[in-house]
Amino acid sequence: MDLDVFVTAHRAEWDRLEALLHRKRRLTGAEADELVLLYQRATTHLSLLLSSAPDPALTGRLTSLVARARSAVTGARKASWRDTARFFTTAFPAAVYRLRRWWIPTAILSLAVAAVMGWWIATHPEVQAAIGAPQELREMTRPGGEYESYYSSHPAASFAAQVWTNNAQAVALCLVLGAFAGVPVLWVLFQNMLNLGAGIGLMSSAGRLDTFLGLILPHGLLELTAVFVAAGIGLRLGWTLVDPGPRTRRTALAEEGRAALGVAIGLAAVLFVCGVIEGFVTPSGLPTWARIGIGVAAELAFLLYVYVLGGRAVRAGETGDVSPSDREALVPTAA
């Protein structure tokens, strides 16, 4: 290729494309058609240049020109309040509802493990002795002890923020670690159930299980549900590595991974509610029945949200993935 002849032959087209891209006013229909045509031609010119005469200066100019023209032709994708509304009314509840067969069994088995641990600790003094010295355990379980003072040891606002951050980290760990075949998720879940079981066992042995439940249930119902959802979806993500189904492993991981990321964002909002309850309701002077009632109401609201909005969205074909326009195009393949 004679580079000088090539430049002379096509410079006018490149200059015209540059002028259209710098046009301040809105393009007319004819100008928009011209922009698309010149963009296609510039793309062809760049391809020919790279394969025949890769001049650095000219290649750089055409690469920049084609990139800016592509952005102008395809348009930049901008997030809007409509995207936020779609996420919270469709994508997030759909992802949680679609994967309920993973997180509901996870919740049932985890709570059973916590209950067994609590019974074991409460009925075996030698296990309690392994947890701490008798004086330490009395300090933890006495009226006004560590279990009770924990919820009022800091200002409500800062305590709520701290709780939200800690819980969000635990949820994120469950979702992220799911990509490692799900095994680390089981460890995170076991640690949470061990802490819960220890509290149940120690307070039960001190005859104060009702006090413990009155402290844990207002925020714990919704908080544990969020953890179980994250763990279940993390396990589903890990299982995708083993059995991607009819999809390729790469496609399955991409789709389930995007849905899991969306769930992480949604659960951050759920955990914010938990943090507010734990910071302001749990240590408040409200009667125990009122505090537990608030926790039950929050839990029921979340379940209704998932089953009503999520169920409707799933029946309409929603999976919790990003909108179809934001996904990569898939080429059909034979099974």
SEBA-733629 format. One line per 2 residues: their letters; for each residue z, y, x of C-alpha. Coordinates in pm, 1 decimal. Layout:
<rs>
a> Z:Y:X  ... .
</rs>
This chain:
<rs>
md> 0.0:0.0:0.0  -90.5:350.8:120.2 .
ld> 234.2:534.4:54.3  80.2:883.5:56.1 .
vf> -182.9:786.4:-197.1  80.2:616.3:-413.0 .
vt> 302.3:925.1:-415.1  11.8:1157.7:-486.0 .
ah> -102.2:941.7:-777.2  234.6:925.4:-949.4 .
ra> 429.0:1233.5:-844.6  327.9:1424.8:-1156.1 .
ew> 475.7:1148.8:-1377.1  803.4:1148.4:-1184.4 .
dr> 826.8:1526.6:-1200.7  762.1:1518.2:-1575.3 .
le> 1032.1:1253.1:-1623.0  1271.0:1465.6:-1416.9 .
al> 1192.7:1767.1:-1635.6  1257.7:1572.6:-1957.5 .
lh> 1590.1:1449.7:-1824.2  1697.2:1806.7:-1746.0 .
rk> 1589.7:1936.1:-2087.8  1889.0:2116.6:-2239.9 .
rr> 1777.0:2105.7:-2600.2  1734.7:1794.3:-2809.9 .
lt> 1405.8:1615.9:-2743.4  1141.0:1603.2:-3013.6 .
ga> 1010.2:1269.7:-3132.8  700.8:1296.9:-2913.7 .
ea> 908.5:1391.6:-2609.7  1143.1:1098.2:-2668.6 .
de> 845.1:860.6:-2681.1  711.6:1017.8:-2363.3 .
lv> 1050.3:976.5:-2194.6  1055.3:603.6:-2276.1 .
ll> 699.2:556.9:-2149.5  764.1:745.6:-1825.7 .
yq> 1086.9:550.4:-1773.1  897.3:221.5:-1804.3 .
ra> 632.0:342.2:-1561.5  890.3:466.3:-1310.3 .
tt> 1061.3:127.4:-1325.6  729.2:-40.2:-1243.6 .
hl> 665.6:205.2:-960.1  1009.7:135.9:-813.1 .
sl> 945.3:-238.2:-827.1  610.5:-200.6:-651.9 .
ll> 762.1:25.6:-390.1  1045.9:-217.8:-313.8 .
ss> 809.8:-511.9:-277.6  532.3:-341.2:-78.4 .
ap> 649.9:-29.2:104.3  1028.9:21.3:88.4 .
dp> 1046.9:381.2:210.7  1422.5:475.9:207.7 .
al> 1381.1:836.5:92.0  1134.6:762.2:-185.3 .
tg> 1324.7:450.4:-292.5  1644.7:651.4:-322.1 .
rl> 1479.6:916.1:-536.9  1316.2:665.8:-770.6 .
ts> 1634.8:458.8:-798.9  1832.1:765.1:-905.9 .
lv> 1556.5:873.4:-1143.3  1530.0:532.0:-1308.1 .
ar> 1909.2:504.9:-1344.4  1935.2:843.3:-1514.8 .
ar> 1637.1:766.3:-1736.1  1786.7:430.6:-1837.2 .
sa> 2108.5:606.0:-1939.1  1911.8:857.4:-2143.1 .
vt> 1698.0:589.0:-2310.4  1968.6:336.4:-2390.2 .
ga> 2243.1:590.5:-2452.7  2598.0:577.1:-2321.3 .
rk> 2845.1:374.2:-2522.3  3133.3:601.8:-2622.8 .
as> 3460.1:482.4:-2767.3  3559.3:640.4:-3097.2 .
wr> 3837.3:627.8:-3351.6  3617.3:385.7:-3544.2 .
dt> 3645.5:139.7:-3253.6  4024.2:175.2:-3259.2 .
ar> 4034.0:119.3:-3633.6  3807.6:-185.1:-3603.1 .
ff> 4030.1:-330.5:-3332.6  4355.8:-303.9:-3527.5 .
tt> 4211.0:-398.2:-3867.9  3968.5:-669.8:-3759.6 .
af> 3948.8:-786.5:-3397.2  4318.0:-817.7:-3308.4 .
pa> 4442.4:-985.5:-3629.1  4133.7:-1211.5:-3627.1 .
av> 4204.7:-1332.3:-3272.9  4568.7:-1405.2:-3357.2 .
yr> 4476.2:-1579.1:-3683.9  4193.8:-1782.6:-3530.6 .
lr> 4425.0:-1920.4:-3261.6  4721.7:-1987.8:-3491.2 .
rw> 4686.3:-2362.9:-3429.3  4791.6:-2291.0:-3071.7 .
wi> 5073.5:-2041.2:-3107.1  5245.1:-2182.8:-3417.2 .
pt> 5305.8:-2527.0:-3257.6  5407.5:-2341.9:-2941.1 .
ai> 5665.4:-2147.7:-3143.1  5802.7:-2457.0:-3318.8 .
ls> 5835.8:-2661.9:-3000.8  5984.5:-2372.1:-2804.9 .
la> 6248.4:-2297.8:-3066.7  6332.7:-2668.9:-3083.1 .
va> 6379.0:-2669.5:-2704.0  6601.3:-2359.5:-2724.3 .
av> 6810.1:-2518.2:-3001.4  6856.9:-2840.8:-2804.9 .
mg> 6953.7:-2643.3:-2494.9  7199.6:-2438.2:-2699.0 .
ww> 7359.2:-2751.4:-2846.5  7376.9:-2915.3:-2503.3 .
ia> 7546.9:-2614.8:-2343.9  7785.7:-2564.3:-2636.3 .
th> 7904.1:-2927.0:-2639.8  7925.8:-2993.3:-2265.8 .
pe> 8193.0:-2794.4:-2079.1  8060.8:-2922.0:-1745.3 .
vq> 7728.7:-2752.9:-1816.9  7907.6:-2429.0:-1897.5 .
aa> 8099.3:-2459.2:-1569.6  7769.0:-2491.0:-1386.4 .
ig> 7648.9:-2167.4:-1546.0  7947.3:-1959.1:-1441.4 .
ap> 8320.7:-1949.6:-1377.0  8545.5:-1957.8:-1688.1 .
qe> 8649.7:-1595.8:-1636.1  8285.2:-1486.1:-1612.0 .
lr> 8192.4:-1674.6:-1928.1  8486.3:-1521.6:-2118.5 .
em> 8376.6:-1176.9:-2004.5  8025.2:-1243.7:-2127.5 .
tr> 8121.9:-1377.2:-2470.8  8433.5:-1175.2:-2565.3 .
pg> 8411.4:-894.6:-2825.9  8257.1:-598.0:-2649.9 .
ge> 8153.5:-822.8:-2359.6  7825.5:-833.9:-2174.6 .
ye> 7625.8:-984.5:-2460.3  7726.8:-703.9:-2694.9 .
sy> 7745.2:-412.4:-2449.5  7396.2:-492.4:-2317.5 .
ys> 7237.3:-329.4:-2621.7  7435.9:-5.7:-2597.4 .
sh> 7470.2:33.8:-2220.4  7186.0:288.3:-2198.1 .
pa> 7053.5:572.5:-2415.6  6849.9:427.3:-2701.0 .
as> 6518.9:587.8:-2603.7  6527.4:480.0:-2239.2 .
fa> 6654.0:133.5:-2335.2  6367.8:92.4:-2583.8 .
aq> 6116.1:193.9:-2316.8  6267.8:-49.4:-2067.3 .
vw> 6264.4:-334.6:-2318.7  5903.6:-259.0:-2412.1 .
tn> 5797.3:-263.9:-2046.9  5977.9:-591.1:-1970.2 .
na> 5842.9:-767.6:-2276.9  5490.5:-640.4:-2218.8 .
qa> 5503.7:-781.7:-1866.4  5613.2:-1122.9:-1998.2 .
va> 5333.8:-1124.6:-2255.3  5075.9:-1017.1:-1998.3 .
lc> 5191.0:-1294.5:-1765.1  5141.3:-1554.8:-2038.2 .
lv> 4790.9:-1432.3:-2111.6  4679.7:-1383.7:-1751.8 .
lg> 4831.8:-1706.3:-1619.1  4655.8:-1899.8:-1892.5 .
af> 4343.2:-1890.9:-1676.4  4525.7:-2120.4:-1429.3 .
ag> 4494.0:-2424.0:-1658.3  4790.0:-2295.5:-1864.1 .
vp> 5058.1:-2459.0:-1648.5  5231.5:-2133.1:-1538.7 .
vl> 5250.3:-2031.2:-1905.7  5475.8:-2328.4:-1974.0 .
wv> 5709.1:-2213.2:-1695.8  5731.8:-1856.8:-1831.7 .
lf> 5796.6:-1997.6:-2178.2  6063.0:-2235.9:-2047.1 .
qn> 6246.4:-1950.1:-1874.5  6255.3:-1752.0:-2198.4 .
ml> 6383.1:-2049.1:-2398.8  6641.1:-2126.6:-2130.8 .
nl> 6783.4:-1774.2:-2161.3  6785.5:-1798.5:-2540.4 .
ga> 6944.6:-2144.3:-2533.4  7213.3:-2026.8:-2290.5 .
gi> 7304.6:-1739.4:-2519.2  7321.3:-1966.7:-2822.9 .
gl> 7529.8:-2227.0:-2639.9  7779.2:-1992.3:-2475.5 .
ms> 7838.6:-1776.3:-2781.5  7863.2:-2085.4:-3001.3 .
sa> 8124.9:-2239.6:-2772.1  8323.8:-1915.0:-2801.7 .
gr> 8299.7:-1928.4:-3182.4  8083.7:-1615.6:-3194.6 .
ld> 7740.0:-1753.4:-3278.1  7721.0:-1529.7:-3587.7 .
tf> 7769.2:-1222.7:-3368.1  7498.3:-1341.5:-3128.5 .
lg> 7250.4:-1401.6:-3410.9  7334.5:-1062.8:-3557.9 .
li> 7239.4:-905.7:-3225.3  6929.7:-1111.3:-3146.2 .
lp> 6759.9:-1150.0:-3485.2  6680.5:-783.0:-3567.3 .
hg> 6437.9:-749.4:-3277.4  6413.8:-1111.3:-3163.0 .
ll> 6212.3:-1244.3:-3455.7  5914.4:-1019.9:-3387.9 .
el> 5967.2:-1019.9:-3011.7  5967.1:-1399.8:-2985.6 .
ta> 5665.5:-1419.5:-3215.7  5476.2:-1192.7:-2975.2 .
vf> 5577.0:-1413.1:-2682.3  5470.0:-1728.1:-2869.5 .
va> 5136.1:-1571.9:-2962.1  5075.1:-1476.2:-2599.6 .
ag> 5179.6:-1818.8:-2473.7  4967.1:-2003.0:-2728.7 .
ig> 4660.0:-1796.5:-2652.1  4726.1:-1832.3:-2279.5 .
lr> 4735.9:-2209.8:-2323.1  4412.7:-2195.2:-2523.5 .
lg> 4251.1:-1999.4:-2242.8  4363.9:-2263.9:-1995.6 .
wt> 4230.5:-2542.3:-2216.7  3892.0:-2367.9:-2222.0 .
lv> 3859.3:-2459.9:-1854.2  3899.4:-2824.8:-1948.1 .
dp> 3701.3:-2830.2:-2271.6  3470.0:-2530.8:-2330.2 .
gp> 3315.8:-2700.5:-2634.2  2945.9:-2645.7:-2710.3 .
rt> 2941.0:-2329.2:-2496.4  2891.2:-2319.0:-2123.2 .
rr> 3221.1:-2291.1:-1934.8  3130.5:-1942.3:-1814.7 .
ta> 3043.4:-1820.2:-2165.1  3353.1:-1979.5:-2317.0 .
la> 3583.2:-1824.8:-2057.3  3419.1:-1485.0:-2103.0 .
ee> 3458.0:-1493.8:-2481.5  3812.1:-1629.9:-2483.7 .
gr> 3911.7:-1400.4:-2197.0  3790.0:-1090.5:-2380.6 .
aa> 3974.9:-1200.7:-2693.8  4291.8:-1262.1:-2487.9 .
lg> 4264.5:-914.3:-2335.1  4235.9:-766.9:-2682.5 .
va> 4542.3:-962.7:-2792.8  4734.5:-824.4:-2492.9 .
ig> 4653.9:-470.7:-2605.2  4749.6:-547.6:-2963.8 .
la> 5073.8:-715.3:-2864.9  5167.0:-409.4:-2661.5 .
av> 5176.2:-219.1:-2991.2  5379.0:-499.2:-3154.8 .
lf> 5625.9:-498.0:-2865.9  5659.7:-121.9:-2895.8 .
vc> 5796.8:-182.4:-3246.2  6030.7:-448.5:-3102.4 .
gv> 6153.2:-203.1:-2839.6  6225.6:60.2:-3102.5 .
ie> 6421.9:-190.2:-3311.3  6612.5:-320.0:-3009.2 .
gf> 6688.0:30.0:-2884.5  6782.3:198.3:-3212.1 .
vt> 6858.5:-67.3:-3476.2  7030.9:-352.9:-3287.9 .
ps> 7312.4:-136.7:-3137.4  7345.1:81.7:-3447.4 .
gl> 7640.4:89.5:-3681.8  7443.0:-62.7:-3967.8 .
pt> 7589.1:-372.9:-4133.6  7469.7:-700.5:-3987.2 .
wa> 7276.7:-788.4:-4303.5  7090.2:-457.4:-4287.3 .
ri> 6998.2:-499.2:-3920.8  6877.0:-855.0:-3976.9 .
gi> 6691.2:-739.6:-4288.5  6496.7:-486.2:-4081.9 .
gv> 6404.0:-760.0:-3834.3  6294.2:-997.2:-4110.6 .
aa> 6089.1:-718.7:-4272.9  5913.5:-644.5:-3942.3 .
el> 5839.7:-1014.7:-3889.6  5704.2:-1061.7:-4241.4 .
af> 5491.6:-748.1:-4209.1  5333.2:-882.9:-3890.7 .
ll> 5265.7:-1226.3:-4041.3  5112.6:-1071.5:-4353.9 .
yv> 4902.4:-845.4:-4134.3  4772.1:-1145.0:-3937.9 .
yv> 4716.1:-1375.4:-4233.4  4566.2:-1120.0:-4474.2 .
lg> 4353.5:-901.8:-4246.0  4298.5:-1169.1:-3980.7 .
gr> 4216.2:-1444.0:-4228.5  3968.1:-1220.0:-4409.1 .
av> 3803.9:-1119.4:-4080.9  3775.1:-1479.5:-3955.6 .
ra> 3618.8:-1591.6:-4283.3  3365.0:-1311.7:-4234.8 .
ge> 3273.7:-1452.4:-3891.3  3496.6:-1239.5:-3666.6 .
tg> 3641.7:-1409.1:-3357.5  3838.8:-1130.7:-3192.3 .
dv> 3573.8:-1074.8:-2926.7  3417.0:-732.9:-2867.4 .
sp> 3154.2:-619.1:-3116.2  2813.6:-793.3:-3087.1 .
sd> 2646.5:-475.5:-2958.7  2880.1:-475.3:-2656.3 .
re> 2825.2:-839.2:-2561.7  2568.2:-966.1:-2318.8 .
al> 2262.1:-1131.4:-2466.8  2273.3:-1510.8:-2456.3 .
vp> 1972.1:-1727.5:-2389.3  1957.4:-2037.1:-2613.3 .
ta> 1999.3:-2358.6:-2420.6  1962.1:-2721.6:-2513.6 .
a> 2281.1:-2920.5:-2547.4 .
</rs>
